[in-house]
């Protein structure tokens, strides 16, 4: 269990990375804004950036929770 927990953590990091990349490409990529003239691309990029930053914060929070849970089990054993 002791050696496996770090591999589980690294595997889960890769899964989050791949899922996050898929979400960004599939969901955020096609977002377009119309009706603001020359500002369309700037507004769309701003919205995409804000959503991407929110997703990064969520993923960091998830990884922190997983890390704490995994390494607490190591400390207790």
ZIVENSUL-V230437 format. One record per helix or strand. SS is the DSSP state (H for helix, E for strand). FROM is the first residue (numbers start at 1). TO is the last residue. Records with the same first field share a line. If there is no record, write none. Layout:
BEGIN
SS->FROM-TO  FROM-TO
END
This chain:
BEGIN
H->2-28  37-76
END
